[in-house]
Amino acid sequence: MLEVLLRIPNQPLRSLRCEETSAAAANLVLRGFKGEVGYYQSLDAEIDPLFWETFSVESNDDSEVKSALEYQQMVASAVSQIQKHTVQKVVLSRKQFWDCPGANPKLTFERLLENYPSCTVFALKHERYGSWMGASPEVLLESTEEGYRSMSLAGTRLEGNTHWGQKELEEQKFVTKEVHKSLKEFGGKITRDQQRTFNAGPVEHLLTWVNTDNVELDPKAAAEELHPTPAICGSPSDAAQALIGQLEGYDRSLYAGYLGVFEQHVHATVLLRTMKWFSNGVQFYAGGGITKDSVPLDEWMETQHKISALKELIQIDDLG
C-alpha cells in the first residue's frame, strides 16, 4: 500500500490511498531515480489519523556521510571528466542525516505547505521506500489547454541576488535543450516560453517552460522519456548516470525520482527538496549541477543552503 498526501500548486491538499496495478490502469506513478516504475490505482480518501502516527517508525543505522572535503573532491573529479568531454554536465548529490528523534512530521509538513506555495508538497509512505516528505519546485510533465509542458529548471542562487553567472546560464541551456529533444520524440510543435527566475523558498532557479501542442501523446510514456532530466542527472544522460554511480557511492532511492498523477489533469513532479523520515531523525538530500565552470566550494555551499532551508522548517516535539 502506498499512502500519499499531495498539494499541487493552486490545488487543494489531497489524501490518496494507492494499490499496485498495471501501467494501463494506473492513475498514479511513483519511481525512484533508478529501478522499476511503480504503477498504482489511487483513490481520494479522508486523511487517516494513523498516517502520521506510523510515518517514521523505521530506525536509521546508516552513518555514512560525505564531508565537505570529500564532496568537493567529488566535484573536482566530475569537472575533470567534463574537461575530458566524458560528459557535458553531471548532477552530484549527497545525503545528510540529522539525529533528531523529537522531529514532528505532521507539523513539519504543515510548515512546508505554508512556506512553499509555488512548489508541489508531498508526504508519502511505502513499505519498500519508507517515509518521505518534500517540497519540489520541478515539474516533470503537466497538461495544459494546448497540450503538455515540461519545466527546464536549473541554476541556483540565494533569494535576493540580482545576477546570474555564466555557469548557471550554461547549466540551464543544457537542460532546456534536452527537455526540448525529449518532447520532440513524440511529435507536435515544440515551443519555449521566455526564461525567467523562479522562487523556491530561500533559493531561486532559472526556469524555461517547454511546450508541446501534441494532445495525443501518452503522458506516462512521455514522463519516462523525460526522466531523468539533465536537471537531476546530467547530459548526456547515460554517461552522466554512469559517473553518478561511480562518484556518489549511495542509492538515491526516491530522491530525484518522480511522483505523477495521471488523471484528467496530468501533473508529475520530480522528487527534489526531499527528506526521508526515521524514528531517530531525518535524512536530507541535496545536489547541484556540475559544469566545466563549477567551483567545488561553491557547489558544497549550494547543497548546504538547500539542506539548511529544509532543516529550519523541522518542528521539534518538546521531549522534556
C-alpha positions in Angstrom: 0.0 0.0 0.0 1.2 3.5 -0.9 -0.3 6.4 1.0 0.2 9.9 -0.3 -0.6 13.5 0.9 -0.2 15.8 -2.1 -0.6 19.5 -2.7 -0.1 20.6 -6.3 0.3 24.4 -6.5 -3.1 26.1 -6.7 -5.0 22.9 -5.9 -6.3 21.6 -2.6 -4.5 19.1 -0.4 -5.3 15.5 -1.4 -5.1 12.3 0.6 -4.6 9.3 -1.7 -4.6 5.6 -1.0 -2.9 3.6 -3.7 -2.8 -0.1 -4.7 -0.4 -1.5 -7.3 -1.9 -2.1 -10.7 -0.9 -2.3 -14.4 0.6 0.6 -16.3 -2.6 0.9 -18.4 -4.9 1.1 -15.4 -2.7 3.3 -13.3 -3.6 6.9 -12.5 -0.6 7.4 -10.2 3.1 6.6 -10.9 6.0 6.5 -8.3 9.5 5.8 -9.4 12.9 6.2 -7.9 15.9 7.7 -9.6 16.8 4.2 -10.8 15.0 0.9 -10.9 11.5 -0.1 -11.8 8.5 2.1 -12.2 5.6 1.7 -9.7 2.1 1.9 -11.2 -0.9 2.5 -8.8 -4.6 3.0 -8.8 -5.3 5.8 -6.4 -8.5 6.8 -4.6 -9.1 10.0 -2.7 -9.8 9.4 1.0 -10.0 11.2 4.3 -6.7 11.7 5.9 -6.1 8.7 8.1 -5.4 9.7 11.7 -2.8 6.9 11.8 -0.9 8.4 8.8 1.4 10.5 11.0 1.5 8.0 13.9 3.1 5.4 11.7 5.0 7.8 9.4 8.5 7.3 10.7 8.8 4.0 12.6 12.0 2.7 11.0 15.3 3.5 12.6 18.2 4.8 10.5 21.5 3.0 11.2 23.4 4.3 8.2 26.1 6.6 9.4 27.9 7.1 6.1 28.1 10.8 5.1 30.4 12.8 2.8 32.4 15.5 4.5 32.8 19.0 2.9 36.3 18.0 1.7 35.0 14.7 0.2 32.2 16.3 -1.6 34.5 19.0 -3.1 36.9 16.3 -4.2 33.9 14.5 -5.9 33.0 17.7 -7.7 36.6 18.2 -8.8 36.7 14.7 -10.2 33.5 15.5 -12.2 34.9 18.7 -13.5 38.0 16.8 -14.7 35.7 14.3 -16.6 33.8 17.2 -18.2 37.1 18.8 -19.3 37.9 15.4 -20.9 34.5 15.6 -22.7 33.2 12.4 -21.0 30.1 14.4 -20.1 28.9 17.9 -20.6 27.2 18.2 -17.2 26.5 15.9 -14.3 24.4 16.4 -11.2 26.0 15.3 -8.0 24.2 14.9 -4.7 24.8 13.9 -1.1 22.7 12.9 1.9 22.9 14.2 5.4 21.3 12.6 8.5 20.2 14.7 11.4 19.9 12.7 14.6 16.7 14.2 16.0 14.2 11.7 17.5 11.8 14.6 18.5 11.2 15.7 14.9 7.4 16.1 14.3 6.5 15.1 10.7 2.9 16.4 10.8 3.8 19.9 12.0 6.8 20.0 9.6 4.5 19.1 6.7 2.2 22.0 7.6 5.2 24.3 7.6 6.2 23.1 4.1 2.7 23.9 2.9 2.9 27.4 4.3 6.4 28.2 3.1 6.4 26.7 -0.4 3.2 27.8 -2.1 4.7 27.5 -5.6 6.1 24.0 -5.1 4.5 20.6 -5.1 4.4 19.5 -1.4 4.2 15.8 -0.7 4.4 13.2 2.1 4.3 9.5 1.3 4.6 6.1 3.0 5.5 2.9 1.3 6.6 -0.5 2.7 9.6 -0.6 0.4 10.7 3.0 0.2 9.8 4.1 3.8 8.5 7.6 4.7 9.4 10.6 2.6 8.4 14.3 2.5 9.4 17.3 0.5 8.5 20.5 -1.5 9.6 20.1 -5.1 10.0 23.1 -7.4 10.4 21.0 -10.6 7.5 19.8 -12.8 8.4 16.9 -15.0 5.2 17.0 -17.1 1.8 18.6 -16.8 -1.2 19.0 -19.1 -2.2 22.4 -20.4 -5.1 23.7 -22.5 -2.9 23.4 -25.6 -1.2 20.1 -24.8 1.6 19.4 -22.3 4.6 21.2 -20.9 7.8 20.3 -19.1 9.9 22.5 -16.9 13.5 23.2 -17.6 14.8 24.2 -14.2 18.5 24.7 -13.4 20.9 27.1 -11.8 20.7 28.1 -8.2 21.3 31.4 -6.3 20.2 32.7 -3.0 17.0 34.8 -3.0 17.6 38.5 -3.4 20.7 38.2 -5.7 20.3 40.2 -8.9 22.9 38.4 -11.1 23.0 35.1 -12.9 26.5 33.8 -13.6 27.7 32.2 -16.8 27.8 28.8 -15.1 24.1 28.9 -14.2 23.1 30.2 -17.6 25.1 27.4 -19.3 23.6 24.8 -17.0 20.1 25.9 -17.8 20.8 25.8 -21.6 21.8 22.1 -21.2 18.5 21.3 -19.5 16.3 23.2 -21.9 17.9 21.6 -24.9 17.4 18.1 -23.6 13.8 18.6 -22.5 13.1 20.1 -25.9 14.7 17.0 -27.5 12.7 14.5 -25.4 9.3 16.1 -26.1 10.1 16.3 -29.8 10.3 12.5 -29.9 6.5 12.4 -29.5 5.8 14.8 -32.4 3.9 18.1 -32.4 5.0 21.6 -32.4 7.6 22.4 -29.6 7.8 25.9 -28.2 9.6 27.6 -25.4 8.4 30.3 -23.0 10.7 33.1 -22.1 13.3 32.3 -19.5 12.6 33.7 -16.0 13.6 33.5 -12.4 11.6 31.0 -10.2 11.5 31.5 -6.5 11.6 28.3 -4.4 11.7 29.4 -0.8 15.2 30.8 0.1 16.8 30.0 -3.3 16.0 30.9 -6.9 16.4 29.0 -10.1 16.3 29.7 -13.8 13.1 28.4 -15.4 12.0 27.8 -19.0 8.8 26.1 -19.9 9.0 23.8 -22.9 5.6 23.2 -24.5 4.1 20.7 -27.0 0.8 21.0 -28.7 0.6 17.2 -29.1 -2.6 16.4 -27.2 -2.4 12.8 -28.3 0.9 11.9 -26.7 0.9 9.2 -24.0 1.8 11.2 -20.8 3.1 8.2 -18.9 5.5 7.3 -21.8 6.5 11.0 -22.1 7.3 11.2 -18.3 9.6 8.1 -18.7 11.2 9.7 -21.8 11.9 12.9 -19.8 13.2 11.1 -16.8 15.9 11.6 -15.7 16.1 15.2 -16.7 19.5 16.9 -17.0 18.5 18.9 -14.0 18.8 15.9 -11.8 21.1 13.7 -13.8 23.2 15.5 -16.4 23.9 15.3 -20.1 24.3 13.1 -22.0 22.1 11.0 -19.7 23.8 7.6 -19.9 27.3 8.9 -19.4 26.1 11.2 -16.5 24.3 8.3 -14.8 27.5 6.2 -15.0 29.5 8.9 -13.5 26.9 9.4 -10.7 27.2 5.8 -9.9 31.0 6.0 -9.8 31.3 9.1 -7.7 28.3 9.4 -5.3 28.6 6.0 -3.7 25.0 5.7 -2.4 21.5 4.8 -3.6 19.3 7.9 -4.2 16.2 5.8 -3.8 13.2 8.2 -4.3 15.4 11.3 -4.3 15.4 12.7 -7.9 12.7 10.2 -9.0 9.2 11.4 -9.7 5.6 11.2 -8.5 2.9 11.6 -11.2 -0.8 11.9 -11.1 -2.3 10.9 -14.5 -5.9 11.9 -14.4 -7.9 14.5 -16.5 -5.2 16.9 -15.3 -1.7 15.4 -15.5 0.9 16.5 -13.1 4.2 14.7 -12.5 6.8 16.3 -10.2 10.4 15.5 -9.7 11.1 14.5 -6.1 13.5 17.2 -5.0 14.0 19.1 -1.7 13.3 15.7 -0.1 13.7 14.3 3.4 13.4 10.6 4.4 12.0 10.3 7.9 13.1 7.8 10.6 12.2 7.2 14.2 15.6 8.6 15.3 15.8 11.6 12.9 15.6 13.0 9.4 17.8 12.3 6.3 18.2 15.2 3.9 19.2 15.0 0.2 20.6 17.8 -2.0 22.6 18.2 -5.1 23.7 20.6 -7.8 24.6 20.7 -11.5 28.3 20.4 -12.2 29.7 22.0 -15.4 33.2 22.9 -16.6 32.9 26.2 -14.7 31.9 24.7 -11.3 33.9 25.7 -8.2 33.9 22.8 -5.7 33.4 25.0 -2.6 30.5 26.9 -4.2 28.9 23.5 -5.1 29.2 22.4 -1.5 27.7 25.6 -0.2 24.7 25.2 -2.6 23.9 21.8 -1.1 24.3 23.3 2.4 21.8 26.1 1.6 19.3 23.6 0.2 19.6 21.3 3.3 19.6 24.2 5.8 16.4 25.6 4.2 14.6 22.3 4.9 16.2 21.8 8.3 15.0 25.2 9.5 11.4 24.1 9.0 11.6 20.9 11.0 9.3 21.1 14.0 10.5 19.5 17.2 8.4 18.0 20.0 9.1 19.1 23.5 10.5 15.9 25.0 11.0 17.4 28.4 
